Amino acid sequence: MKSRVGQMNLLLCICATVVVSSSATASEKVPLNHSEGECAMSARDVVDQFIDLFYRKKLVRQAFESWVHPDYIQHKSTLPDGREAVIVFLENLLERSPNRIFTIHRVIASDDLVAVHYHSQAKPEDRGFAVVDIFRVEDCRMVEHWDVVQPVPEQSANENTMF
């Protein structure tokens, strides 16, 4: 009888652990074994998940808390290092231009680096900017960022688009 009670207690503990673990919010969900530093996802897969949350759904905080390391290394000269700084910057940007459009044109991956080439417009009639964000991914988190931003000109010296 005593061992049966012990088995039931163990089973209840396991069930409670499963319930608590599965009740995490979407922003807390990360790939299996993420906390142990093992990542079963490719760098491209990590950035694809981020693209969906940030560029498509504009869920800034959820995207960054899910896929960006807190000690994010920032190479953009106007922002300090750290995940929170870029969250605040982008939340303010989207607050000022809630109709902003991010049109992804290509994603290029090589080992731990992933580049996202896109057109950023405050509103549809704007020429906007051609942007390339480059992310370095480590253990299912984006840990480093570079960007190249260029205004889309009214006229070009050639007939090619920037995209």
C-alpha positions in Angstrom: 0.0 0.0 0.0 2.8 2.4 0.9 4.6 1.9 -2.4 1.3 2.5 -4.3 0.9 5.8 -2.5 4.5 6.7 -3.4 3.8 5.8 -7.0 0.7 7.9 -7.0 2.6 10.9 -5.5 5.3 10.5 -8.1 2.7 10.3 -10.9 1.0 13.5 -9.6 4.3 15.3 -9.4 5.1 14.3 -13.0 1.6 15.4 -14.2 2.0 18.8 -12.3 5.3 19.3 -14.0 3.9 18.7 -17.4 0.9 21.0 -16.8 3.2 23.8 -15.5 5.6 23.4 -18.4 2.9 23.4 -21.0 1.2 26.5 -19.6 4.0 28.8 -20.7 2.9 31.7 -22.8 3.7 31.7 -26.5 6.6 34.2 -26.0 8.2 31.7 -23.5 8.0 28.7 -25.8 11.4 27.8 -27.3 12.6 24.7 -29.0 13.2 21.5 -27.0 16.5 21.4 -25.2 16.9 25.2 -25.7 17.7 25.8 -22.0 20.5 23.2 -22.1 22.2 25.0 -25.0 21.2 22.3 -27.5 19.3 23.4 -30.6 17.7 21.1 -33.0 16.8 23.9 -35.4 18.9 25.4 -38.2 19.8 29.1 -38.0 17.4 29.6 -41.0 14.6 27.9 -39.1 15.1 30.2 -36.1 15.0 33.3 -38.2 12.0 32.0 -40.2 10.1 31.8 -36.8 11.2 35.3 -36.0 10.2 36.6 -39.4 6.7 35.3 -38.9 6.3 37.0 -35.5 8.1 40.3 -36.2 8.0 41.2 -39.9 4.6 39.6 -40.7 2.6 39.8 -37.4 4.5 42.8 -35.9 4.5 41.2 -32.5 7.8 42.9 -31.5 8.1 41.9 -27.9 7.0 38.3 -28.5 9.3 37.9 -31.4 12.4 39.2 -29.6 11.7 37.5 -26.3 11.2 34.2 -28.1 14.1 34.3 -30.5 16.7 36.9 -29.4 19.2 36.5 -26.7 19.0 39.1 -23.9 22.6 40.0 -24.4 22.0 40.7 -28.1 25.1 42.3 -29.8 24.0 45.2 -31.9 26.1 46.7 -34.7 23.5 49.3 -35.7 25.3 52.6 -34.7 22.2 54.2 -33.3 21.3 51.5 -30.8 23.0 50.1 -27.7 23.6 46.4 -27.2 20.8 44.3 -25.6 17.5 42.9 -26.6 15.4 45.4 -24.6 16.9 48.4 -26.4 15.8 47.1 -29.8 12.4 46.1 -28.5 11.8 49.7 -27.3 13.1 51.2 -30.5 10.9 49.0 -32.7 7.8 49.3 -30.6 8.1 53.1 -30.8 8.7 52.8 -34.6 5.5 50.8 -35.1 3.6 53.1 -32.7 4.6 56.1 -34.9 3.8 54.2 -38.1 1.2 51.5 -37.4 0.6 50.8 -41.1 4.3 50.0 -41.7 4.8 47.3 -44.3 7.7 44.9 -44.3 7.9 43.0 -47.6 10.4 40.1 -47.4 12.1 39.5 -50.7 14.7 36.9 -49.8 16.3 35.1 -46.9 19.8 33.8 -47.4 21.4 31.5 -44.9 25.0 30.2 -44.5 25.9 28.3 -41.3 25.1 30.5 -38.3 24.4 33.6 -40.4 21.0 34.5 -41.9 20.3 37.6 -44.0 16.8 39.0 -44.5 16.4 41.4 -47.5 13.2 43.4 -47.4 11.4 46.6 -48.3 10.3 48.7 -45.3 7.6 51.3 -45.9 5.8 53.6 -43.4 2.8 53.4 -45.7 2.0 51.9 -49.1 2.7 55.1 -51.1 6.1 55.6 -49.5 9.2 54.6 -51.5 10.6 53.4 -48.3 13.9 51.7 -47.6 15.8 48.6 -48.9 17.0 46.8 -45.8 19.2 43.8 -45.2 19.2 42.5 -41.6 22.0 40.0 -40.9 21.6 37.8 -37.8 24.1 35.4 -36.2 22.3 32.5 -34.5 23.6 30.5 -31.6 21.7 27.8 -29.6 18.3 28.7 -31.2 18.7 32.4 -30.4 19.7 35.4 -32.5 22.8 36.7 -30.7 24.2 39.4 -33.0 22.8 41.8 -35.6 24.1 44.0 -38.5 22.0 46.0 -40.9 22.3 47.8 -44.2 19.6 50.4 -44.9 19.3 52.4 -48.1 16.5 54.7 -49.2 14.7 53.7 -52.3 15.4 56.6 -54.8 12.8 58.2 -57.0 15.0 57.4 -60.0 17.7 54.9 -60.6 20.7 54.9 -62.9 19.6 51.4 -64.1 16.3 49.6 -64.8 16.8 47.1 -62.0 14.8 47.4 -58.8 16.5 47.2 -55.4 14.6 44.0 -54.8 
